[in-house]
C-alpha cells in the first residue's frame, strides 16, 4: 500500500499551533480520479474474428449475443464461460491473438454431423477454446485476480467516498453524501430494497438502472410495463415488488458475493443452494471463501517520516538508524494503553509540526526534522506527561498499522490469567421468610 503522511496546509498552520484537536487523518495518497469500474471498455466488445461489436452492459444480454455469434458464424465454443471473471477482457485478448495466428494453434478441433443451425451435414469442423490450453488457463487466472482487485478497490471507495451528493429517487430535497446513506435511505424511508450497502458494488450504475426503469414505468421485480406512475407505485407496493429480482442474473455484478473465488466444485443440496443464492442475506455470506486471494500486504509507516515497511521489526530498526529513536526501549516499562498513547502522541506532534520532547512549534516539516536532529530531541519526555492524556487514546491516523503491532505487557497477561483462574466463594445469604405466605403457596401444589 502506497503511503503518504498528510501534510497540513499553509492556511491551517496557524490553527494547528493553537489547538491539538484535529480530525481523523489517513496514510492513503489522495486521488483526483475515481477507481475504474471495469478492466476494459465493455460497451463495444469486439468479436474475436470479425468487426462485430457487442454491448455487455445492456439488459439484452450482449454477452449471450456475442457467444451465439461465435458459435453460429465462426463455429467457436468457449468452455466454462461462466468461470471467466471478465469476458470482455477475454475477448479482447483472443481477438489480438487470432489476428496474427491460426485458431487451430490454441483451440481443440471437433467434427460434428450438423451445421450450427441444426441442419444435418457430415464432418463439420468446430473449435473449442478452453483452459486445457496453458495460455488460456493463465489468462483466466490473471483475469480473476485483476477483476477481484478492481472490485474490492471500487467497493472500498464507494463505502468511504463523501462526494456522492445525489438526490433521492423520490424525495426532492434529500441529498445523500455517501452511497451507503443513499441506499439505506431508499429502504428506511421508501421501502425500496436494493440490497445491503455493505454487499453492493458499482452502486452508481445500479442506481442509474433503477431510475431508468422507474422513469419508463417498468416494475423492478417483474419487469411489467404500466400506464402511469401511480399505477406502478401501487403495483409495487401491493405485490411487494419494491426490490430487484435476486433471480435476475443481470444484477449479479452489483453484489460483492458473486466475485468470491471458488474452490473445486462440490455438491450442494437444493435447499442450501437456494439459501446461499439470496443476495440480501447478511450472515450467510460471512463464511465466503477468499483463501485464494493474494491481497496487497499491509505496510506500517514510520512515526517520523513516510518510510513504510511490511515488517514492523524492520521499521523499528529504521527508526533507530535514521532517527535514533528506540521504540521498544522507550515503552519498556509502560502498559499497553500507555503505548497506544505514545504512538498517537508522536503522530499528532509530527502532524502539527511540534517537537515531541520540548513542544516547540516549527514552521514546516523540514525545520522540525532539523530541530529534532540538532538538539537530539528524538526522544520522549516521560516526566512531563504531555503524551499521557486521554485524547491520545484515539488514533491520529485511520488504519494505523503500528497500533496493531503493539503487544500486551507480560505482567498484564499474568494479572489477567490470575483473574481468570481465581476462585469465587459465595457468601451466605440472610433472608427472612414469611411462614404464613409459604404455607399458603405450598397448599396450591397439593394434589
PyMOL commands that set and color helices and strands:
alter all, ss='L'
color gray80, all
select helices_A, chain A and resi 10-18+62-72+81-83+87-98+103-105+134-160+179-190+197-199+203-215+229-239+249-254+256-259+270-276+312-323+327-330+336-351+365-374+390-393+401-404+410-421+435-443
alter helices_A, ss='H'
color red, helices_A
select strands_A, chain A and resi 45-46+53-54+76-78+108-114+120-129+166-167+175-176+300-301+308-309
alter strands_A, ss='S'
color yellow, strands_A
deselect
rebuild
show_as cartoon
